[in-house]
Amino acid sequence: MTCFILDTSALIGGLRPCSLSGKVYTTDNVISEVKDARSTAVLEAWFACGLKVLSVTGEMIKNAKSIASGSGEIFKLSDTDIEVLALALSLKNECRVVLVSDDQTLQNICQKVGIEWMSIRRRGISKVSSWILECEGCGRRYSPSLKDKVCPVCGHRLKVRRIARDR
């Protein structure tokens, strides 16, 4: 069985309701991001097609943040992104999960952890990227899991930099 997890971009980006074969889920934060009349109508149509809203636990969020930190992409994710990722990770052992999102950071993380993804309006990623933190002042590099965004050596700001693209 396939479980589709819808990000906000799936609802506002034009994914036709009832176009997916399988179970379709989303999260509370995704629902709260749907505000305009057109997207609300699309959301209502998805509910009529069986869309279910699942809540994520603090433990699920913690797991998603840990994975995103390890890949260096935690800085690029919103709370909604983390919630959607947490849901996808939690369902991974129950069904074939496909995360439906135009967010390339989510696509990159999904690729790394073996979760399929589907893009709506954008092409999607073609290669997996890895990231580090690099000091703008002294050029030292740090693990993306470093909590501070300031260089512990010289005090300059740390920027997220791509270091590798895996095939």
ZADO-1210 file (C-alpha; in nm, 4 decimals, padded with zeros to 6 digits):
<atoms>
<atom x="00.0000" y="00.0000" z="00.0000" code="MET" pos="1"/>
<atom x="00.1211" y="00.3537" z="-00.0787" code="THR" pos="2"/>
<atom x="00.0843" y="00.6379" z="00.1704" code="CYS" pos="3"/>
<atom x="00.1072" y="00.9864" z="00.0238" code="PHE" pos="4"/>
<atom x="00.2032" y="01.2699" z="00.2581" code="ILE" pos="5"/>
<atom x="00.0917" y="01.6102" z="00.1272" code="LEU" pos="6"/>
<atom x="00.2946" y="01.9218" z="00.1990" code="ASP" pos="7"/>
<atom x="00.1347" y="02.2645" z="00.1601" code="THR" pos="8"/>
<atom x="00.2760" y="02.2948" z="-00.1925" code="SER" pos="9"/>
<atom x="00.0666" y="01.9937" z="-00.2965" code="ALA" pos="10"/>
<atom x="-00.2522" y="02.1698" z="-00.1882" code="LEU" pos="11"/>
<atom x="-00.1743" y="02.5145" z="-00.3288" code="ILE" pos="12"/>
<atom x="00.0343" y="02.3965" z="-00.6226" code="GLY" pos="13"/>
<atom x="-00.2354" y="02.2354" z="-00.8280" code="GLY" pos="14"/>
<atom x="-00.2298" y="01.8653" z="-00.7411" code="LEU" pos="15"/>
<atom x="-00.5732" y="01.7463" z="-00.8484" code="ARG" pos="16"/>
<atom x="-00.7883" y="01.6031" z="-00.5704" code="PRO" pos="17"/>
<atom x="-00.8429" y="01.2270" z="-00.5929" code="CYS" pos="18"/>
<atom x="-00.5487" y="01.1917" z="-00.8334" code="SER" pos="19"/>
<atom x="-00.3429" y="00.9627" z="-00.6077" code="LEU" pos="20"/>
<atom x="-00.3997" y="00.5891" z="-00.5623" code="SER" pos="21"/>
<atom x="-00.3427" y="00.5067" z="-00.1990" code="GLY" pos="22"/>
<atom x="-00.3936" y="00.6587" z="00.1426" code="LYS" pos="23"/>
<atom x="-00.3430" y="01.0350" z="00.1617" code="VAL" pos="24"/>
<atom x="-00.2317" y="01.2167" z="00.4754" code="TYR" pos="25"/>
<atom x="-00.1233" y="01.5607" z="00.5864" code="THR" pos="26"/>
<atom x="-00.0505" y="01.7409" z="00.9143" code="THR" pos="27"/>
<atom x="-00.2116" y="02.0082" z="01.1295" code="ASP" pos="28"/>
<atom x="00.0446" y="02.2728" z="01.0282" code="ASN" pos="29"/>
<atom x="-00.0179" y="02.2108" z="00.6579" code="VAL" pos="30"/>
<atom x="-00.3902" y="02.2653" z="00.7114" code="ILE" pos="31"/>
<atom x="-00.3211" y="02.5904" z="00.8988" code="SER" pos="32"/>
<atom x="-00.1156" y="02.7230" z="00.6048" code="GLU" pos="33"/>
<atom x="-00.4105" y="02.6920" z="00.3635" code="VAL" pos="34"/>
<atom x="-00.5703" y="03.0365" z="00.3732" code="LYS" pos="35"/>
<atom x="-00.6958" y="03.1598" z="00.0363" code="ASP" pos="36"/>
<atom x="-01.0347" y="03.0648" z="-00.1074" code="ALA" pos="37"/>
<atom x="-00.8996" y="02.8593" z="-00.4010" code="ARG" pos="38"/>
<atom x="-00.6687" y="02.6501" z="-00.1822" code="SER" pos="39"/>
<atom x="-00.9437" y="02.6043" z="00.0774" code="THR" pos="40"/>
<atom x="-01.1719" y="02.4676" z="-00.1957" code="ALA" pos="41"/>
<atom x="-00.8956" y="02.2285" z="-00.3079" code="VAL" pos="42"/>
<atom x="-00.8469" y="02.1192" z="00.0529" code="LEU" pos="43"/>
<atom x="-01.2197" y="02.0505" z="00.0914" code="GLU" pos="44"/>
<atom x="-01.2105" y="01.8407" z="-00.2261" code="ALA" pos="45"/>
<atom x="-00.9174" y="01.6427" z="-00.0855" code="TRP" pos="46"/>
<atom x="-01.1129" y="01.5800" z="00.2360" code="PHE" pos="47"/>
<atom x="-01.3988" y="01.4468" z="00.0221" code="ALA" pos="48"/>
<atom x="-01.1447" y="01.2105" z="-00.1399" code="CYS" pos="49"/>
<atom x="-01.0387" y="01.0719" z="00.1969" code="GLY" pos="50"/>
<atom x="-00.7511" y="01.2995" z="00.3050" code="LEU" pos="51"/>
<atom x="-00.6736" y="01.2375" z="00.6727" code="LYS" pos="52"/>
<atom x="-00.4994" y="01.4804" z="00.9071" code="VAL" pos="53"/>
<atom x="-00.2579" y="01.3033" z="01.1395" code="LEU" pos="54"/>
<atom x="-00.0955" y="01.4617" z="01.4425" code="SER" pos="55"/>
<atom x="00.2725" y="01.4106" z="01.5134" code="VAL" pos="56"/>
<atom x="00.4182" y="01.3548" z="01.8586" code="THR" pos="57"/>
<atom x="00.7089" y="01.5330" z="02.0220" code="GLY" pos="58"/>
<atom x="00.9177" y="01.2181" z="01.9793" code="GLU" pos="59"/>
<atom x="00.8429" y="01.2108" z="01.6056" code="MET" pos="60"/>
<atom x="00.9454" y="01.5784" z="01.5777" code="ILE" pos="61"/>
<atom x="01.2658" y="01.5085" z="01.7726" code="LYS" pos="62"/>
<atom x="01.3525" y="01.2243" z="01.5332" code="ASN" pos="63"/>
<atom x="01.2888" y="01.4415" z="01.2256" code="ALA" pos="64"/>
<atom x="01.5008" y="01.7253" z="01.3676" code="LYS" pos="65"/>
<atom x="01.7826" y="01.4821" z="01.4420" code="SER" pos="66"/>
<atom x="01.7832" y="01.3533" z="01.0846" code="ILE" pos="67"/>
<atom x="01.7637" y="01.7054" z="00.9399" code="ALA" pos="68"/>
<atom x="02.0473" y="01.8213" z="01.1673" code="SER" pos="69"/>
<atom x="02.2655" y="01.5292" z="01.0672" code="GLY" pos="70"/>
<atom x="02.2258" y="01.6150" z="00.7009" code="SER" pos="71"/>
<atom x="02.2914" y="01.9862" z="00.7625" code="GLY" pos="72"/>
<atom x="01.9489" y="02.0986" z="00.6523" code="GLU" pos="73"/>
<atom x="01.7748" y="02.1819" z="00.9778" code="ILE" pos="74"/>
<atom x="01.8352" y="02.5535" z="00.9166" code="PHE" pos="75"/>
<atom x="01.6336" y="02.5415" z="00.5947" code="LYS" pos="76"/>
<atom x="01.3221" y="02.3749" z="00.7349" code="LEU" pos="77"/>
<atom x="01.0114" y="02.5431" z="00.8721" code="SER" pos="78"/>
<atom x="00.8077" y="02.3918" z="01.1549" code="ASP" pos="79"/>
<atom x="00.5621" y="02.2655" z="00.8935" code="THR" pos="80"/>
<atom x="00.8433" y="02.1017" z="00.6948" code="ASP" pos="81"/>
<atom x="00.9665" y="01.9266" z="01.0080" code="ILE" pos="82"/>
<atom x="00.6138" y="01.8106" z="01.0907" code="GLU" pos="83"/>
<atom x="00.5625" y="01.6685" z="00.7395" code="VAL" pos="84"/>
<atom x="00.9024" y="01.4964" z="00.7526" code="LEU" pos="85"/>
<atom x="00.8180" y="01.3536" z="01.0966" code="ALA" pos="86"/>
<atom x="00.4947" y="01.2067" z="00.9629" code="LEU" pos="87"/>
<atom x="00.6697" y="01.0538" z="00.6608" code="ALA" pos="88"/>
<atom x="00.9387" y="00.8984" z="00.8807" code="LEU" pos="89"/>
<atom x="00.6796" y="00.7567" z="01.1209" code="SER" pos="90"/>
<atom x="00.4864" y="00.5836" z="00.8402" code="LEU" pos="91"/>
<atom x="00.7956" y="00.4539" z="00.6609" code="LYS" pos="92"/>
<atom x="00.7735" y="00.1068" z="00.8188" code="ASN" pos="93"/>
<atom x="00.3976" y="00.0709" z="00.7646" code="GLU" pos="94"/>
<atom x="00.3674" y="00.1510" z="00.3945" code="CYS" pos="95"/>
<atom x="00.5488" y="00.2784" z="00.0876" code="ARG" pos="96"/>
<atom x="00.5700" y="00.6507" z="00.1664" code="VAL" pos="97"/>
<atom x="00.5713" y="00.9199" z="-00.1005" code="VAL" pos="98"/>
<atom x="00.6155" y="01.2769" z="00.0192" code="LEU" pos="99"/>
<atom x="00.4410" y="01.5176" z="-00.2187" code="VAL" pos="100"/>
<atom x="00.6264" y="01.8489" z="-00.2032" code="SER" pos="101"/>
<atom x="00.8036" y="02.1069" z="-00.4170" code="ASP" pos="102"/>
<atom x="01.0413" y="02.1801" z="-00.1277" code="ASP" pos="103"/>
<atom x="01.3853" y="02.0737" z="-00.2492" code="GLN" pos="104"/>
<atom x="01.5269" y="02.0540" z="00.1026" code="THR" pos="105"/>
<atom x="01.2585" y="01.7996" z="00.1956" code="LEU" pos="106"/>
<atom x="01.3249" y="01.6122" z="-00.1283" code="GLN" pos="107"/>
<atom x="01.6976" y="01.6010" z="-00.0466" code="ASN" pos="108"/>
<atom x="01.6369" y="01.4612" z="00.3030" code="ILE" pos="109"/>
<atom x="01.3854" y="01.2081" z="00.1686" code="CYS" pos="110"/>
<atom x="01.6391" y="01.0890" z="-00.0881" code="GLN" pos="111"/>
<atom x="01.8956" y="01.0368" z="00.1891" code="LYS" pos="112"/>
<atom x="01.6637" y="00.8340" z="00.4137" code="VAL" pos="113"/>
<atom x="01.4971" y="00.6246" z="00.1437" code="GLY" pos="114"/>
<atom x="01.1593" y="00.7977" z="00.1252" code="ILE" pos="115"/>
<atom x="01.0182" y="00.8557" z="-00.2209" code="GLU" pos="116"/>
<atom x="00.9086" y="01.2061" z="-00.3165" code="TRP" pos="117"/>
<atom x="00.7001" y="01.3624" z="-00.5890" code="MET" pos="118"/>
<atom x="00.7170" y="01.7218" z="-00.7109" code="SER" pos="119"/>
<atom x="00.4146" y="01.9222" z="-00.8293" code="ILE" pos="120"/>
<atom x="00.5195" y="02.2380" z="-01.0134" code="ARG" pos="121"/>
<atom x="00.8974" y="02.2294" z="-00.9950" code="ARG" pos="122"/>
<atom x="01.1375" y="01.9836" z="-01.1511" code="ARG" pos="123"/>
<atom x="01.2661" y="01.8551" z="-00.8169" code="GLY" pos="124"/>
<atom x="01.6209" y="01.7687" z="-00.7220" code="ILE" pos="125"/>
<atom x="01.8450" y="01.5806" z="-00.9613" code="SER" pos="126"/>
<atom x="02.1275" y="01.5141" z="-00.7116" code="LYS" pos="127"/>
<atom x="02.1540" y="01.4783" z="-00.3363" code="VAL" pos="128"/>
<atom x="02.3451" y="01.7568" z="-00.1611" code="SER" pos="129"/>
<atom x="02.5336" y="01.7638" z="00.1691" code="SER" pos="130"/>
<atom x="02.5907" y="02.0736" z="00.3805" code="TRP" pos="131"/>
<atom x="02.8265" y="02.2266" z="00.6379" code="ILE" pos="132"/>
<atom x="02.8535" y="02.5507" z="00.8308" code="LEU" pos="133"/>
<atom x="03.1389" y="02.7773" z="00.7211" code="GLU" pos="134"/>
<atom x="03.2675" y="03.0885" z="00.8972" code="CYS" pos="135"/>
<atom x="03.2501" y="03.4052" z="00.6873" code="GLU" pos="136"/>
<atom x="03.5547" y="03.5423" z="00.8733" code="GLY" pos="137"/>
<atom x="03.8159" y="03.2708" z="00.9189" code="CYS" pos="138"/>
<atom x="03.6783" y="03.0064" z="00.6813" code="GLY" pos="139"/>
<atom x="03.6667" y="02.7296" z="00.9424" code="ARG" pos="140"/>
<atom x="03.4120" y="02.4611" z="00.8768" code="ARG" pos="141"/>
<atom x="03.1804" y="02.3051" z="01.1310" code="TYR" pos="142"/>
<atom x="02.9321" y="02.0222" z="01.1503" code="SER" pos="143"/>
<atom x="02.5804" y="02.1254" z="01.0553" code="PRO" pos="144"/>
<atom x="02.4693" y="02.0001" z="01.3964" code="SER" pos="145"/>
<atom x="02.6479" y="02.2936" z="01.5668" code="LEU" pos="146"/>
<atom x="02.3724" y="02.4795" z="01.7489" code="LYS" pos="147"/>
<atom x="02.5288" y="02.8264" z="01.7331" code="ASP" pos="148"/>
<atom x="02.5367" y="03.0290" z="01.4113" code="LYS" pos="149"/>
<atom x="02.8480" y="03.2151" z="01.5300" code="VAL" pos="150"/>
<atom x="03.2062" y="03.0920" z="01.4866" code="CYS" pos="151"/>
<atom x="03.3424" y="02.9810" z="01.8252" code="PRO" pos="152"/>
<atom x="03.6934" y="03.0866" z="01.7152" code="VAL" pos="153"/>
<atom x="03.6522" y="03.4351" z="01.5634" code="CYS" pos="154"/>
<atom x="03.2896" y="03.5276" z="01.6328" code="GLY" pos="155"/>
<atom x="03.1836" y="03.5817" z="01.2708" code="HIS" pos="156"/>
<atom x="02.8570" y="03.4502" z="01.1301" code="ARG" pos="157"/>
<atom x="02.8368" y="03.0906" z="01.0050" code="LEU" pos="158"/>
<atom x="02.6730" y="03.0301" z="00.6673" code="LYS" pos="159"/>
<atom x="02.5298" y="02.7080" z="00.5363" code="VAL" pos="160"/>
<atom x="02.7334" y="02.5856" z="00.2382" code="ARG" pos="161"/>
<atom x="02.6903" y="02.2961" z="-00.0008" code="ARG" pos="162"/>
<atom x="02.9957" y="02.0696" z="00.0146" code="ILE" pos="163"/>
<atom x="02.9040" y="01.7743" z="-00.2032" code="ALA" pos="164"/>
<atom x="02.6546" y="01.6496" z="-00.4507" code="ARG" pos="165"/>
<atom x="02.6060" y="01.2771" z="-00.4494" code="ASP" pos="166"/>
<atom x="02.4698" y="01.0972" z="-00.7489" code="ARG" pos="167"/>
</atoms>
